Amino acid sequence: MIAAAGLVLGLVLEPTVPLALQPYLPIAVVAALDAVFGGLRALLDGIFDDKVFVVSFLSNVVVAALVVFLGDQLGVGSQLSTGVVVVLGVRIFSNAAAIRRHLFKA
């Protein structure tokens, strides 16, 4: 319910992302998705902890953005962005597979 309210607010208010932060938004979204899939997997495994989820969610986003920022400062931002997306993508698909196995027993 809260997620739906957040989605509606975002669509109605149409927030803008400052130009300086726009390169980091996709990385932050992928990092957040990793935390969400990890949380869903933990929930289905019966080991979900809301504090761990919040810390994981925030730290994933911050660390991923910092890695890409550091890459930008070193002149290799696109390579580090790709690396972060690949690593988080592997984790997302791994969690999705575990969720599928749990839900469909396959």
Secondary structure in CASP SS format (residue, H / E / C, confidence):
PFRMAT SS
TARGET T0000
AUTHOR 0000-0000-0000
METHOD secondary structure of the structure
MODEL  1
M C 1.00
I H 1.00
A H 1.00
A H 1.00
A H 1.00
G H 1.00
L H 1.00
V H 1.00
L H 1.00
G H 1.00
L H 1.00
V H 1.00
L H 1.00
E C 1.00
P C 1.00
T C 1.00
V C 1.00
P C 1.00
L H 1.00
A H 1.00
L H 1.00
Q H 1.00
P H 1.00
Y H 1.00
L H 1.00
P H 1.00
I H 1.00
A H 1.00
V H 1.00
V H 1.00
A H 1.00
A H 1.00
L H 1.00
D H 1.00
A H 1.00
V H 1.00
F H 1.00
G H 1.00
G H 1.00
L H 1.00
R H 1.00
A H 1.00
L H 1.00
L H 1.00
D H 1.00
G C 1.00
I C 1.00
F C 1.00
D C 1.00
D H 1.00
K H 1.00
V H 1.00
F H 1.00
V H 1.00
V H 1.00
S H 1.00
F H 1.00
L H 1.00
S H 1.00
N H 1.00
V H 1.00
V H 1.00
V H 1.00
A H 1.00
A H 1.00
L H 1.00
V H 1.00
V H 1.00
F H 1.00
L H 1.00
G H 1.00
D H 1.00
Q H 1.00
L H 1.00
G C 1.00
V C 1.00
G H 1.00
S H 1.00
Q H 1.00
L H 1.00
S H 1.00
T H 1.00
G H 1.00
V H 1.00
V H 1.00
V H 1.00
V H 1.00
L H 1.00
G H 1.00
V H 1.00
R H 1.00
I H 1.00
F H 1.00
S H 1.00
N H 1.00
A H 1.00
A H 1.00
A H 1.00
I H 1.00
R H 1.00
R H 1.00
H H 1.00
L H 1.00
F H 1.00
K C 1.00
A C 1.00
END
